[in-house]
């Protein structure tokens, strides 16, 4: 496992937690396979994390995420109220479009999904809350990775809106349209996305939902400003 932070043991421990987040309850052999760590290292780290409540064992003795992470997650959410402020507007957007809706923020060289609302359709695009996705593909990534040029604005939407669309950039058959939630200074602090099958969103999703997504992002921006954020 390559070191990301420069602190190898920390990177390995985080790798164990992420493997359990993705794979659910794992026995030692499965945890070793998921992390690529030596068996003894995987076991030592899992047991150490268990001592801190970050890992626990189920009735079958498999390792899984610990309950201390729930408290940490709640504390993190309380310290970053964007999701709570945005959720009512995102729910309204999901209900108006009938498609899956996400809210992304930039985190280093990636983007993280902080709110994800699923479409009621049986065929839908699902992004788990907490998922980290690249900045170099997808409409939300394009908005969050840097200033958007005037030429990039989708013509179906008001000129003042920062909107981008993508069709099958990250996954075959999936389209999305995103709008930037802007700070008082005009920078993109988050991105609202509507995503779903190309068959429903079409190959020009901005023409279909761009204005609705832009209006939602603007409403969230105003709510953030009103709250003093």
N, C-alpha and C positions, 0 to 999 in steps of 0.2 A: 504493500500500500504506500503510495507516494505521500510525502508530507506536504500539507497545504499551508499550515501555520508556521512551520519550522519547529514545532514542539511535537515530536513524533508520537509520544504516548497519548497526548491529547487527541491528535488526529485519529489514532487507532480506536480510542474510546468512543469518539463521535461516530466512527464507522460502525461500531457495534450497535449504537443507538439507532442509526439510520437503517441498518439491516433489519432490526426488530420492528422499526416503523413500517418498512416495506413488506417484510415477510411475515409479520405477526409472531406468534409463539414459535420458537425454534429450539430444537435440541442442539447439543454442542456440535455435532457433525454438520448440521445444516448451517449453524452460525459460522463455523469455520469456512464452509464453502461460500457463504454469502459475503464474508469480509475478506477472504483470501489470506487471513492470518494463520500462523501456525496454531495447532490445536491448543497447546499449552498457553499461548498468548491470549487467544480468544477466551479461554476459560478464566484465566487470571483477571482479565479486564471485566468480564461479565460479573464475576463474583465481587470485584471491587465496586463496580457500579451498583450492585445489589446492596452493598453496605450503606450506600448513600441514598437508597430508595429510588434510584433512577432506573433500575432493572428489578424485576421480581421473577418468581417462578410460579407457573400454574400447577394445577393438581397433578399433572403428568411429569412435573419436574423440568418442563421446557422454560427457557428464558423468554421473557416478554417485557414490554415497557413498564416501568414502575409508576406508582401513583404520585410520587413527588413531582413528576413531570406535569401532572395536571395542575398542581399549585403554581408551578413555574409558568406554565402557559397562561393561566389566568392573570398572573402578575404582569406578564409581558403584554397581554392584551389591554389590561387596565392602564399601563404606561404608554400605550400607543392606541388612542381611541379612534383612529381613522376608520377602522372596520365598523365599530358601533355607529358612528355618525353616518357612514355611507350606506349601511345595510337597508334602511327603509327605501332609499332611492333605488338601490339595486333590486330590491324585491319588486318595486313598481315596474322597473325596466324588464325584469324577467316575465312578469305577468303580461306586460304590453306586447312583448315580442314572442313569447312562447318558447324562447330559446335559453340555453345556458348562459349565465352571466358570471363574470369574474372581476375581481379587483386585484390589480398587481401593484407592487412597489419594487423599486430597484434595490438590490442587495449586492453590493460589489459588482461583479461582472455577470450577475444573473438577475432574474426577477423572481419574486416570491408571490404566490397567490395567497392573499390574506382573507378573502371572502370568495366562496364559490357556491353558486345557486344553480341547481340542476333544472333542466327543461323537463316539463311533464311528458314529453314525447318518449316513446319507447326507444327510438333511435336518437341518441343524443351524445354530445361531447362532454366528458367529465374531466375536470381538473381538480384533484384533491386540494383542500385547504392546506397550506403549508408547503405545497409542492414548489420546487425551484426549477425554473425553465431558463433557457438561454435568451440572451438579448438579441442575438443576430438573426433570429427567425421569428416570425409571428408579428402581428400588428401591434400588440402591446409592447413587445420588445423594441420595436422600431421607435416608438414614442419615448420610451424610457432611457434609451441609450444615448440620446443627445438631442439637440435642437432640431426641430423638423423644418425643412425648407418650405417656402411658399409653394413651390412646384409639387411638393409631396401631398399637399392638402387635397382631399378627395373633392371633386367638383360638385358632387351631389349635396354637399354640406356647406353651411354658411362659412364665408372666408375667415371669420374670426376663430373658428373651431380648429383644434389640433386633432385631426382624425387620420387614421391609417387603416388600410384593409390588407388582408392576406388570404390567399387561396392555395391550399395544399403546400404551404411552405414547410411546416413542421410534421404534419401527418397527412397521408393521402386521404382525400375525401372530406377534409375539414376546412371550413372557411371561417374567418373572423373579421370583425370590425371593432376598432378601439378608439377611444377618445381620451385625451389627457385631462387629468384633474390638475388645475394650475394653482400655484401659490399666488400670493399677492403681487410678487415680482414677475409673474408670468411663466415661471419654470414649471416643468412637469414633475409633480410629486407623486403621482399615481396614474394608473391607466385603467379605465373601465372597458371591459370587453364583452361582446356578444359573440358566441361561437356555436357552431353546429355543422351539420352535414351540408355539403355544397348543394345538394339537391333542394334544400329549403332556403339557404341563404343566397344561393345563386353564385355565379362567378364575379359578381359585383356587389358584395355585401354592403358596401357603403351606400349604394343607391337604395337598398332595402331598409337598412336600420341605422345608417350613419347619423341622421339628425336626432333620432331618439337617443342614441348613445352619447352624442355631443351634449344634448340637453341634460341628460343624467349627470355627466361629468361636471357640467357647469353648476348644477344644483348642489352637488357635493362640495365643489369649491367654495360656493357661497356659504354653505353650512359650516365649513371649516373656518372661514373668515369670521363668521358670526360667533363662533365658539372661542375665537382668539388664537387658533392654531395657525 
